[in-house]
Amino acid sequence: MTKRALSLSAFVAVLIVAGWLAAASSGRLEPLRSRHSEPATAAPPPLVAVTTEGKLYHDPDCAFIHGPVRRESSAQAIAEGYTPCTRCLKQ
């Protein structure tokens, strides 16, 4: 290995360690998560709207639904892996 390649490798290693130390010392105890992973604070409505292409369940009157809508019970939507829309169900 040439002297230049060795110097570059050492520099990259220092950058990686410095980045890791900066991230570890940020004081953040929890990993970053999206708002979709937060637990529900209120019970969902009994009837929700879902789409076959989406991953969210919506209030049936939500303006942010894209695509053909299928209405089903909230329990069934949750069992199928849908999560609440953060816009229309943000209680």
N, CA, C and O atoms as CSV, one atom per row, in Angstrom:
chain,resi,resn,atom,element,x,y,z
A,1,MET,N,N,0.850,-1.165,0.000
A,1,MET,CA,C,0.000,0.000,0.000
A,1,MET,C,C,0.902,1.237,0.000
A,1,MET,O,O,1.881,1.302,0.743
A,2,THR,N,N,0.569,2.184,-0.817
A,2,THR,CA,C,1.394,3.379,-0.896
A,2,THR,C,C,1.151,4.269,0.306
A,2,THR,O,O,0.172,4.109,1.036
A,3,LYS,N,N,2.050,5.196,0.492
A,3,LYS,CA,C,1.946,6.117,1.618
A,3,LYS,C,C,0.686,6.978,1.505
A,3,LYS,O,O,0.042,7.283,2.509
A,4,ARG,N,N,0.342,7.364,0.278
A,4,ARG,CA,C,-0.839,8.204,0.046
A,4,ARG,C,C,-2.122,7.434,0.367
A,4,ARG,O,O,-3.028,7.987,0.991
A,5,ALA,N,N,-2.214,6.181,-0.045
A,5,ALA,CA,C,-3.396,5.356,0.237
A,5,ALA,C,C,-3.529,5.104,1.727
A,5,ALA,O,O,-4.639,5.083,2.258
A,6,LEU,N,N,-2.415,4.913,2.401
A,6,LEU,CA,C,-2.424,4.708,3.840
A,6,LEU,C,C,-2.896,5.966,4.569
A,6,LEU,O,O,-3.667,5.880,5.525
A,7,SER,N,N,-2.440,7.119,4.123
A,7,SER,CA,C,-2.871,8.381,4.722
A,7,SER,C,C,-4.364,8.603,4.502
A,7,SER,O,O,-5.071,9.043,5.409
A,8,LEU,N,N,-4.835,8.306,3.318
A,8,LEU,CA,C,-6.257,8.461,3.018
A,8,LEU,C,C,-7.098,7.509,3.862
A,8,LEU,O,O,-8.153,7.905,4.358
A,9,SER,N,N,-6.670,6.294,4.031
A,9,SER,CA,C,-7.383,5.325,4.866
A,9,SER,C,C,-7.446,5.790,6.314
A,9,SER,O,O,-8.484,5.662,6.964
A,10,ALA,N,N,-6.346,6.327,6.820
A,10,ALA,CA,C,-6.312,6.823,8.193
A,10,ALA,C,C,-7.256,8.017,8.350
A,10,ALA,O,O,-7.943,8.135,9.364
A,11,PHE,N,N,-7.290,8.887,7.367
A,11,PHE,CA,C,-8.178,10.056,7.405
A,11,PHE,C,C,-9.644,9.632,7.412
A,11,PHE,O,O,-10.441,10.181,8.172
A,12,VAL,N,N,-10.001,8.675,6.587
A,12,VAL,CA,C,-11.377,8.171,6.537
A,12,VAL,C,C,-11.746,7.514,7.867
A,12,VAL,O,O,-12.863,7.695,8.351
A,13,ALA,N,N,-10.838,6.766,8.456
A,13,ALA,CA,C,-11.092,6.129,9.753
A,13,ALA,C,C,-11.322,7.181,10.830
A,13,ALA,O,O,-12.203,7.017,11.674
A,14,VAL,N,N,-10.542,8.258,10.814
A,14,VAL,CA,C,-10.718,9.334,11.788
A,14,VAL,C,C,-12.082,9.994,11.597
A,14,VAL,O,O,-12.755,10.293,12.583
A,15,LEU,N,N,-12.498,10.225,10.378
A,15,LEU,CA,C,-13.814,10.815,10.114
A,15,LEU,C,C,-14.942,9.914,10.620
A,15,LEU,O,O,-15.913,10.402,11.199
A,16,ILE,N,N,-14.820,8.629,10.408
A,16,ILE,CA,C,-15.856,7.689,10.866
A,16,ILE,C,C,-15.939,7.688,12.385
A,16,ILE,O,O,-17.034,7.745,12.945
A,17,VAL,N,N,-14.811,7.625,13.049
A,17,VAL,CA,C,-14.799,7.630,14.516
A,17,VAL,C,C,-15.334,8.962,15.043
A,17,VAL,O,O,-16.104,8.972,16.003
A,18,ALA,N,N,-14.948,10.073,14.442
A,18,ALA,CA,C,-15.431,11.383,14.882
A,18,ALA,C,C,-16.945,11.490,14.701
A,18,ALA,O,O,-17.631,12.027,15.571
A,19,GLY,N,N,-17.466,10.997,13.607
A,19,GLY,CA,C,-18.917,11.002,13.389
A,19,GLY,C,C,-19.650,10.153,14.404
A,19,GLY,O,O,-20.704,10.541,14.908
A,20,TRP,N,N,-19.088,8.993,14.702
A,20,TRP,CA,C,-19.706,8.115,15.698
A,20,TRP,C,C,-19.701,8.779,17.074
A,20,TRP,O,O,-20.703,8.729,17.788
A,21,LEU,N,N,-18.585,9.400,17.452
A,21,LEU,CA,C,-18.498,10.087,18.743
A,21,LEU,C,C,-19.467,11.267,18.820
A,21,LEU,O,O,-20.079,11.494,19.864
A,22,ALA,N,N,-19.611,12.010,17.740
A,22,ALA,CA,C,-20.545,13.136,17.725
A,22,ALA,C,C,-21.981,12.647,17.877
A,22,ALA,O,O,-22.773,13.267,18.587
A,23,ALA,N,N,-22.321,11.552,17.225
A,23,ALA,CA,C,-23.678,11.006,17.330
A,23,ALA,C,C,-23.930,10.442,18.718
A,23,ALA,O,O,-25.029,10.584,19.254
A,24,ALA,N,N,-22.927,9.804,19.306
A,24,ALA,CA,C,-23.089,9.207,20.629
A,24,ALA,C,C,-23.192,10.266,21.713
A,24,ALA,O,O,-23.818,10.024,22.745
A,25,SER,N,N,-22.603,11.419,21.510
A,25,SER,CA,C,-22.618,12.452,22.537
A,25,SER,C,C,-23.745,13.454,22.359
A,25,SER,O,O,-23.788,14.461,23.066
A,26,SER,N,N,-24.654,13.202,21.432
A,26,SER,CA,C,-25.738,14.159,21.181
A,26,SER,C,C,-26.756,14.186,22.305
A,26,SER,O,O,-27.575,15.103,22.368
A,27,GLY,N,N,-26.727,13.199,23.197
A,27,GLY,CA,C,-27.655,13.180,24.317
A,27,GLY,C,C,-28.999,12.567,23.983
A,27,GLY,O,O,-29.870,12.502,24.851
A,28,ARG,N,N,-29.192,12.129,22.788
A,28,ARG,CA,C,-30.458,11.539,22.375
A,28,ARG,C,C,-30.485,10.096,22.851
A,28,ARG,O,O,-29.633,9.293,22.471
A,29,LEU,N,N,-31.469,9.770,23.686
A,29,LEU,CA,C,-31.545,8.435,24.243
A,29,LEU,C,C,-32.385,7.487,23.402
A,29,LEU,O,O,-32.222,6.270,23.491
A,30,GLU,N,N,-33.276,8.027,22.591
A,30,GLU,CA,C,-34.154,7.200,21.766
A,30,GLU,C,C,-33.732,7.275,20.309
A,30,GLU,O,O,-33.212,8.301,19.871
A,31,PRO,N,N,-33.942,6.219,19.558
A,31,PRO,CA,C,-33.666,6.298,18.117
A,31,PRO,C,C,-34.693,7.192,17.432
A,31,PRO,O,O,-35.800,7.380,17.935
A,32,LEU,N,N,-34.319,7.737,16.290
A,32,LEU,CA,C,-35.258,8.560,15.536
A,32,LEU,C,C,-36.384,7.690,14.991
A,32,LEU,O,O,-36.139,6.596,14.482
A,33,ARG,N,N,-37.600,8.169,15.098
A,33,ARG,CA,C,-38.755,7.439,14.590
A,33,ARG,C,C,-39.692,8.396,13.888
A,33,ARG,O,O,-39.730,9.586,14.199
A,34,SER,N,N,-40.441,7.877,12.949
A,34,SER,CA,C,-41.442,8.709,12.304
A,34,SER,C,C,-42.661,8.808,13.197
A,34,SER,O,O,-42.815,8.028,14.137
A,35,ARG,N,N,-43.532,9.768,12.904
A,35,ARG,CA,C,-44.742,9.929,13.704
A,35,ARG,C,C,-45.676,8.744,13.528
A,35,ARG,O,O,-46.561,8.538,14.359
A,36,HIS,N,N,-45.508,7.963,12.478
A,36,HIS,CA,C,-46.357,6.798,12.258
A,36,HIS,C,C,-46.075,5.689,13.268
A,36,HIS,O,O,-46.924,4.828,13.494
A,37,SER,N,N,-44.900,5.704,13.869
A,37,SER,CA,C,-44.576,4.652,14.821
A,37,SER,C,C,-45.014,4.980,16.238
A,37,SER,O,O,-44.884,4.145,17.133
A,38,GLU,N,N,-45.531,6.181,16.456
A,38,GLU,CA,C,-46.004,6.556,17.782
A,38,GLU,C,C,-47.294,5.804,18.108
A,38,GLU,O,O,-48.106,5.550,17.218
A,39,PRO,N,N,-47.486,5.447,19.382
A,39,PRO,CA,C,-48.731,4.757,19.732
A,39,PRO,C,C,-49.929,5.690,19.597
A,39,PRO,O,O,-49.802,6.908,19.721
A,40,ALA,N,N,-51.075,5.105,19.343
A,40,ALA,CA,C,-52.301,5.889,19.197
A,40,ALA,C,C,-52.673,6.498,20.540
A,40,ALA,O,O,-52.538,5.852,21.579
A,41,THR,N,N,-53.140,7.741,20.518
A,41,THR,CA,C,-53.541,8.406,21.749
A,41,THR,C,C,-55.051,8.366,21.934
A,41,THR,O,O,-55.552,8.678,23.015
A,42,ALA,N,N,-55.769,7.993,20.906
A,42,ALA,CA,C,-57.223,7.893,20.981
A,42,ALA,C,C,-57.670,6.695,20.155
A,42,ALA,O,O,-56.973,6.249,19.244
A,43,ALA,N,N,-58.829,6.195,20.491
A,43,ALA,CA,C,-59.363,5.054,19.740
A,43,ALA,C,C,-59.745,5.504,18.328
A,43,ALA,O,O,-60.290,6.595,18.154
A,44,PRO,N,N,-59.468,4.688,17.336
A,44,PRO,CA,C,-59.838,5.052,15.965
A,44,PRO,C,C,-61.347,4.998,15.789
A,44,PRO,O,O,-62.037,4.340,16.568
A,45,PRO,N,N,-61.869,5.682,14.774
A,45,PRO,CA,C,-63.309,5.605,14.520
A,45,PRO,C,C,-63.695,4.177,14.147
A,45,PRO,O,O,-62.855,3.417,13.665
A,46,PRO,N,N,-64.955,3.802,14.365
A,46,PRO,CA,C,-65.353,2.417,14.083
A,46,PRO,C,C,-65.247,2.046,12.604
A,46,PRO,O,O,-64.968,0.893,12.279
A,47,LEU,N,N,-65.463,2.998,11.716
A,47,LEU,CA,C,-65.398,2.742,10.278
A,47,LEU,C,C,-64.335,3.649,9.687
A,47,LEU,O,O,-64.373,4.861,9.894
A,48,VAL,N,N,-63.382,3.077,8.951
A,48,VAL,CA,C,-62.303,3.850,8.341
A,48,VAL,C,C,-62.250,3.570,6.843
A,48,VAL,O,O,-62.869,2.630,6.345
A,49,ALA,N,N,-61.499,4.404,6.145
A,49,ALA,CA,C,-61.307,4.239,4.706
A,49,ALA,C,C,-59.859,3.857,4.440
A,49,ALA,O,O,-58.941,4.447,5.011
A,50,VAL,N,N,-59.653,2.870,3.572
A,50,VAL,CA,C,-58.308,2.436,3.184
A,50,VAL,C,C,-58.244,2.328,1.666
A,50,VAL,O,O,-59.269,2.260,0.988
A,51,THR,N,N,-57.017,2.313,1.146
A,51,THR,CA,C,-56.814,2.077,-0.281
A,51,THR,C,C,-55.921,0.865,-0.431
A,51,THR,O,O,-55.177,0.526,0.489
A,52,THR,N,N,-55.984,0.217,-1.561
A,52,THR,CA,C,-55.168,-0.979,-1.772
A,52,THR,C,C,-53.700,-0.630,-1.942
A,52,THR,O,O,-52.836,-1.463,-1.666
A,53,GLU,N,N,-53.397,0.585,-2.391
A,53,GLU,CA,C,-52.007,0.973,-2.626
A,53,GLU,C,C,-51.377,1.690,-1.444
A,53,GLU,O,O,-50.153,1.817,-1.389
A,54,GLY,N,N,-52.192,2.170,-0.481
A,54,GLY,CA,C,-51.656,2.922,0.645
A,54,GLY,C,C,-51.374,2.046,1.846
A,54,GLY,O,O,-51.659,0.849,1.844
A,55,LYS,N,N,-50.810,2.658,2.871
A,55,LYS,CA,C,-50.502,1.955,4.105
A,55,LYS,C,C,-51.191,2.608,5.304
A,55,LYS,O,O,-50.960,2.213,6.447
A,56,LEU,N,N,-52.038,3.609,5.043
A,56,LEU,CA,C,-52.706,4.348,6.101
A,56,LEU,C,C,-54.200,4.092,6.076
A,56,LEU,O,O,-54.777,3.827,5.021
A,57,TYR,N,N,-54.835,4.172,7.261
A,57,TYR,CA,C,-56.294,4.225,7.269
A,57,TYR,C,C,-56.703,5.643,7.619
A,57,TYR,O,O,-56.030,6.324,8.392
A,58,HIS,N,N,-57.818,6.083,7.040
A,58,HIS,CA,C,-58.248,7.467,7.107
A,58,HIS,C,C,-59.663,7.559,7.656
A,58,HIS,O,O,-60.420,6.588,7.660
A,59,ASP,N,N,-59.994,8.761,8.120
A,59,ASP,CA,C,-61.384,9.100,8.370
A,59,ASP,C,C,-62.052,9.060,6.988
A,59,ASP,O,O,-61.463,9.526,6.013
A,60,PRO,N,N,-63.254,8.519,6.892
A,60,PRO,CA,C,-63.877,8.427,5.560
A,60,PRO,C,C,-64.014,9.760,4.831
A,60,PRO,O,O,-64.154,9.768,3.607
A,61,ASP,N,N,-63.979,10.899,5.549
A,61,ASP,CA,C,-64.097,12.216,4.926
A,61,ASP,C,C,-62.747,12.901,4.710
A,61,ASP,O,O,-62.710,14.091,4.398
A,62,CYS,N,N,-61.650,12.183,4.867
A,62,CYS,CA,C,-60.313,12.765,4.735
A,62,CYS,C,C,-60.069,13.247,3.302
A,62,CYS,O,O,-60.403,12.560,2.337
A,63,ALA,N,N,-59.484,14.436,3.184
A,63,ALA,CA,C,-59.188,15.005,1.869
A,63,ALA,C,C,-57.866,14.502,1.298
A,63,ALA,O,O,-57.528,14.825,0.160
A,64,PHE,N,N,-57.112,13.716,2.068
A,64,PHE,CA,C,-55.783,13.282,1.649
A,64,PHE,C,C,-55.755,11.839,1.153
A,64,PHE,O,O,-54.675,11.269,0.994
A,65,ILE,N,N,-56.903,11.245,0.909
A,65,ILE,CA,C,-56.964,9.878,0.405
A,65,ILE,C,C,-56.689,9.905,-1.097
A,65,ILE,O,O,-57.261,10.713,-1.829
A,66,HIS,N,N,-55.812,9.018,-1.541
A,66,HIS,CA,C,-55.486,8.932,-2.968
A,66,HIS,C,C,-55.858,7.547,-3.468
A,66,HIS,O,O,-55.443,6.542,-2.892
A,67,GLY,N,N,-56.623,7.494,-4.518
A,67,GLY,CA,C,-56.990,6.216,-5.114
A,67,GLY,C,C,-58.378,5.763,-4.702
A,67,GLY,O,O,-59.059,6.439,-3.931
A,68,PRO,N,N,-58.795,4.615,-5.221
A,68,PRO,CA,C,-60.112,4.081,-4.877
A,68,PRO,C,C,-60.171,3.696,-3.395
A,68,PRO,O,O,-59.233,3.113,-2.851
A,69,VAL,N,N,-61.281,4.033,-2.766
A,69,VAL,CA,C,-61.445,3.848,-1.321
A,69,VAL,C,C,-62.269,2.608,-1.025
A,69,VAL,O,O,-63.257,2.317,-1.700
A,70,ARG,N,N,-61.839,1.883,0.002
A,70,ARG,CA,C,-62.594,0.747,0.524
A,70,ARG,C,C,-62.847,1.034,1.997
A,70,ARG,O,O,-61.915,1.368,2.730
A,71,ARG,N,N,-64.088,0.909,2.439
A,71,ARG,CA,C,-64.420,1.146,3.844
A,71,ARG,C,C,-64.452,-0.178,4.581
A,71,ARG,O,O,-64.984,-1.172,4.089
A,72,GLU,N,N,-63.866,-0.169,5.781
A,72,GLU,CA,C,-63.862,-1.368,6.620
A,72,GLU,C,C,-63.741,-0.939,8.080
A,72,GLU,O,O,-63.533,0.239,8.373
A,73,SER,N,N,-63.871,-1.880,8.971
A,73,SER,CA,C,-63.771,-1.559,10.396
A,73,SER,C,C,-62.327,-1.212,10.737
A,73,SER,O,O,-61.395,-1.684,10.087
A,74,SER,N,N,-62.153,-0.393,11.751
A,74,SER,CA,C,-60.794,-0.005,12.132
A,74,SER,C,C,-60.012,-1.208,12.653
A,74,SER,O,O,-58.804,-1.296,12.434
A,75,ALA,N,N,-60.679,-2.130,13.335
A,75,ALA,CA,C,-59.991,-3.324,13.828
A,75,ALA,C,C,-59.437,-4.158,12.670
A,75,ALA,O,O,-58.326,-4.681,12.750
A,76,GLN,N,N,-60.215,-4.276,11.601
A,76,GLN,CA,C,-59.753,-5.032,10.436
A,76,GLN,C,C,-58.590,-4.306,9.753
A,76,GLN,O,O,-57.628,-4.943,9.323
A,77,ALA,N,N,-58.675,-2.978,9.653
A,77,ALA,CA,C,-57.599,-2.208,9.026
A,77,ALA,C,C,-56.298,-2.352,9.815
A,77,ALA,O,O,-55.227,-2.493,9.225
A,78,ILE,N,N,-56.388,-2.317,11.140
A,78,ILE,CA,C,-55.202,-2.473,11.976
A,78,ILE,C,C,-54.636,-3.876,11.839
A,78,ILE,O,O,-53.419,-4.053,11.775
A,79,ALA,N,N,-55.515,-4.882,11.792
A,79,ALA,CA,C,-55.066,-6.266,11.635
A,79,ALA,C,C,-54.368,-6.478,10.290
A,79,ALA,O,O,-53.486,-7.330,10.178
A,80,GLU,N,N,-54.755,-5.717,9.278
A,80,GLU,CA,C,-54.136,-5.816,7.955
A,80,GLU,C,C,-52.840,-5.006,7.860
A,80,GLU,O,O,-52.190,-5.015,6.815
A,81,GLY,N,N,-52.452,-4.302,8.939
A,81,GLY,CA,C,-51.190,-3.577,8.952
A,81,GLY,C,C,-51.283,-2.106,8.624
A,81,GLY,O,O,-50.253,-1.442,8.511
A,82,TYR,N,N,-52.483,-1.572,8.467
A,82,TYR,CA,C,-52.632,-0.147,8.201
A,82,TYR,C,C,-52.376,0.648,9.476
A,82,TYR,O,O,-52.652,0.170,10.577
A,83,THR,N,N,-51.846,1.867,9.328
A,83,THR,CA,C,-51.623,2.766,10.455
A,83,THR,C,C,-52.445,4.041,10.238
A,83,THR,O,O,-52.832,4.331,9.106
A,84,PRO,N,N,-52.719,4.812,11.311
A,84,PRO,CA,C,-53.580,5.989,11.150
A,84,PRO,C,C,-52.934,7.108,10.346
A,84,PRO,O,O,-51.723,7.318,10.407
A,85,CYS,N,N,-53.752,7.811,9.603
A,85,CYS,CA,C,-53.315,9.006,8.867
A,85,CYS,C,C,-52.995,10.087,9.897
A,85,CYS,O,O,-53.810,10.366,10.776
A,86,THR,N,N,-51.815,10.695,9.793
A,86,THR,CA,C,-51.424,11.705,10.774
A,86,THR,C,C,-52.109,13.036,10.520
A,86,THR,O,O,-51.998,13.944,11.344
A,87,ARG,N,N,-52.805,13.178,9.420
A,87,ARG,CA,C,-53.497,14.439,9.130
A,87,ARG,C,C,-54.929,14.426,9.614
A,87,ARG,O,O,-55.357,15.350,10.306
A,88,CYS,N,N,-55.679,13.390,9.262
A,88,CYS,CA,C,-57.100,13.380,9.624
A,88,CYS,C,C,-57.382,12.697,10.951
A,88,CYS,O,O,-58.456,12.895,11.519
A,89,LEU,N,N,-56.454,11.902,11.464
A,89,LEU,CA,C,-56.650,11.191,12.734
A,89,LEU,C,C,-55.547,11.555,13.716
A,89,LEU,O,O,-54.962,10.671,14.342
A,90,LYS,N,N,-55.257,12.831,13.858
A,90,LYS,CA,C,-54.129,13.249,14.692
A,90,LYS,C,C,-54.505,13.503,16.152
A,90,LYS,O,O,-53.796,14.239,16.839
A,91,GLN,N,N,-55.598,12.917,16.646
A,91,GLN,CA,C,-56.009,13.142,18.029
A,91,GLN,C,C,-54.954,12.683,18.981
A,91,GLN,O,O,-55.127,12.794,20.195
